[in-house]
Amino acid sequence: MIPDLTKNLLDPKAIRLFRIGVAVASMFNVLVISALILKVPLLTEAILQIPGSGKFYEATNLLFDRVPFVGLFFLGLNLLGSVALLKTAYRIPACLLILFTGSNLYNLMYPYLNMSQYLLLALTTYLLFMDEKADERKGTLGVISRGLTNTFYIICWAQVLAAYIFPFIYKVQGEMWLNGTALGTILSIPEFSRSFILGFARPDHWFLMLLTWATLLYQAAFPILIWWKKAKPYLLIAGVMFNLGIGIAMGLADIAVVMIAAYAILLDEATIRKLRSWVPVLSKRKAADLSSSA
């Protein structure tokens, strides 16, 4: 039976944590973009405009043929929106500011970026329609707000699952992932590796072969086991470790941060309690709060 998406919010706490996660990821992304802009001040002269037309193209390509400090100005506005997003009251203007400035910045820097920036824009777009206080809205406004929030909550879930399903489908169509040589091959290329890994990285290294197969297994299992509440905390911890590994081994910290931020939409009360119980500081603080309230 399909639930009525306009009655109650599916998970207000997950939506709140997702908003904070997107804000933090957006702030981290500002650091990534600022490093690129400051390192290559005349970047605008070296980049061709991406195909496009119409008002949307004009609005998201304002930085082309502009002097570098204009890019820094947009970056400052993007940071302002990212910080404002930490407050739920500023969600809509903050999301709009991030989307406007981010689209321009990413189109300016696109040859030097990866998919994480565009995933961040997608998550910010979803968040624009997600009101964690929709249950407090009355009348028609409340019905519309809850309907939009729950719909985009489901879309966010689908986005995270798609980030595992489609790469898995793509990987199993080739031989390198199936025979275990993919990670060893990738990490033996200086542009996709780090100096402390290049010394031992090779396609037939047993450890990298195990990691290759473990990656395939995890990507296949995640979209299925995430629905099992007992497995969810372990899957999310494994996912955090998986993405941190990508960030450390390949230097793709921005991908790691955005994906970890996206995990927030998958949280629920039971999973949060389980995760907190694994952190001694948080579990002791909760016990202290309960004893003081008693």
N, C-alpha and C positions, 0 to 999 in steps of 0.2 A: 504494500500500500504506500503510495507516494505521500510524504508528509506535507502539510500545509505550511509553506515557507513564509507565510505572512503572520503567523500566530506568535511564535516565540523565537528568539535568537538561538541558533544551534549551539554556539559556544562563545559567549562574550569574553571569557578570559583568554581563550586562544586568539581571538581577534585583537584584543589589547596587546598581547605579547607579540603578535604578528606586526602590529603597527610600530611597536618599539624596535623590533628586529629590522624592519625596513628602514627606519630612521637611522639606526646604527650603521647598517650596510651602506646607506646613502652617504653618511658622513665619512666612512672609510673610503668610499669611491671618490670623494672629493680629494683625498690625499693622493690617490692613484692618478687622477687627471691632472692635479696641480704639478705633480712630479714631471709628467710628460710635457706640460705647457712650459714650465720653467727650464726644462732641459733643452727643449727645441723651440726657441722663441719665434722663429720664422716658419713655423709649421704650416701656417695657412697658405704659403706660397708653394708648398710641395704636395698638396693634396688636391686631387680632382674632386669636383662635386659629384655626389652620388646621383643616379637618375631620379627624376621626380618633376612634378609640375603642380601648378595651382597654389592656393593659399597655404595649404598645409606644408608644402615643400618650402615656400618662402618663409613661413614662420619657424621652421625647424632648421633653416640654413642661414640664419642671420649672421653667423660668425665668419662666413667665408669672405675673403678679401678685406677683413678687418685687421687692425693692428693688434698685437698680442695682448695688450692690457685689457682689451674688450673681453677677451676670453677669460681673463682673471676676474673681471667684473661679474660675468655670468657665473663663474665658479663660486664667487662670494655669495651670489643670490641663491645658488644651489645649496650651499652650506647653510644659509639662513633658513631655507625651507626644510632642510634635513633636521635642524635643531628644533624648529617649530613643530615638526611632526611628533616630537616626544609628548606634546600636549594634545589630547584628543580634541579640545576645543578649536584647534587650528588645523585640523586634519584636511579639510577641503582646500583652503588657500595654500597650505603647505604642499599638498600633493600636486596641485596645479602649477605651483612655482617649480617644483622638482621636475615635473614632466616637461615644462616649457624650456627651462634652462638645460636640463639633461639632454633633451633631444638635440639641441643645438651643439652642446659640447661633444656628444657622442658622434654626431655626424661630422663634426670638425676633425675628430681624432680617430675615426673608424679604422684606418689601416693599422693602428697600434693597439686596438682593443680586442676583447674577446666577447663571447656570448653573455658574460655575466652582466654587463652594462645594460644590454637590451632585456635580459630577464628582470633586472631591477626595475626598468621602466614598466614592464608588464605587471609586476607585483604592485608597483605604485599606482598603476591604473586601476587594478582590482580594489586596492585599499581606498581609493577615492570614493567608491560606492559602498564601503563597509562602515557602518555606524555602530560602534560597540554599545552605544546607549540607546539603540533603537527601541528597546523594550519600554523606555521611559516616554517615548513619543505617543501622543494621543491622536485618536481619530484617523482620518485618511492618511495624514503624514506618517503616523506610526505603521500603518499597514504597508505603505510604499517603502518606507525605510527598512522594515524587517524583511520584506520581500527581496529588495535589492541586496541587503547585507547577506542574507542566507544564500542567495543565488551566487554571489561572487565569492562567498566562503567555499561553496562547492567547486567553483571554477578554480580557486587557488589550490584546493586539494588535487584536482585534475592536473593542474600545471606541475605540481611537485611529482606526481606519479608519472607524468609524461617524460619528465627529466630522467627517469630510469627506464621506462618501457622502450622508448624509441632508440636511445643509444644501445640498449641490449639487442634490439632487433638488427640494428646496423652492424654491430660487432660480430654476431654469430653468422653473418653472411660472408665473412672473410675467413682466411685460414690462420692469421697471426694470433687472434684471440683464442681460437679453438686449440691451437697447438702450444699455446702458452708463451709465445715469443714476443707478444705485443709490447708489454711494458719494458722489457729489456731492450727492445729495438728503439722505442721512443726515448727512453732515458739515456741511451748511448749517444744521442744527438745533442751537442752542446746547447743549441738554441732552446731545447725543451727539457733541460736538466740543470743540475747544480754541480758545482765543482767537487763536492764531497761524495757525489754519486757516480760521476763519470769514471772514477778509478776502478770500479768493479762492475759497472753496468754493461751487460752483454745479453743478446737474445736467449742464450742457453743457460743463464744463471738460475740455479734451482730456486732460490728465494723469490726472484722476480717472476719466475714461471708460476709459482704458487700464488703470488699476489695477483697475477693476471687471471688465473682461474677463480680466485676468491672474489675478484671484482665482478666477473661475469655472474657468479653465483649470487652475490649480494644484489646486483641489479635485477636479476630475475626474481629473487625472493621478496624484495622490498615491496612492490605493488600488491603482493598477495598477503604477506604476513602482517602488513601494517594495520590490517583490519582486526587482527587478534590482539586484544588489549594487553594480554600478558607478554606478548612479544614486542609490542611497540616501544617500550623504554630501551630495550636492548638494541632494536633496529636503529633508533635515533642516536644512541651513543655510538654505534658502529658507523652511522652516517657522518657524525661529527668527526670521528677519527679518520674516516675515508676522505673527507673533504680537506681536513687539515693536512693529510698526507699529500694530496694534490698540491696544496698551497706551498708546503715545504719542499717537496721533491722537484716540482716543476716551476716554482716561483709564481704560481697563479693564486696568490692570496685573495684577490678580488672575487674569483669564482668560489673559493671556499667560504668567504664571509657571506656572500649573497645566498648560497645554498643553505648554509646553517641558519640564516635569518628566515628563509622560507619554511624551515622545519617547524617554526613556531605555530603555524596554522594547523599542524597535525596534533598539537598537544590537547589534552583534556585533563580534567581534575585528577583522575586516577593516575595518569602518567606523570603529572607534575608532582603528586605526593610520592610516587615511587622514586623519581629522580632526586627529590629533596632528601629522601631517606638515605641515599647513597653519598650525600655530602655531609660530613659530620658537623660542620659549622651551621648549616641550614637546619639540620634535624635538631641540634641542641637549642638553637634559637626558637624553633617552633615549640619545643618542650617548655622552654622558659616562658614563652608567651602564654601557653596554656595554664601553667602553674600560677602565673601572676594574675591571670583573669579569674582563676578559681579562688 
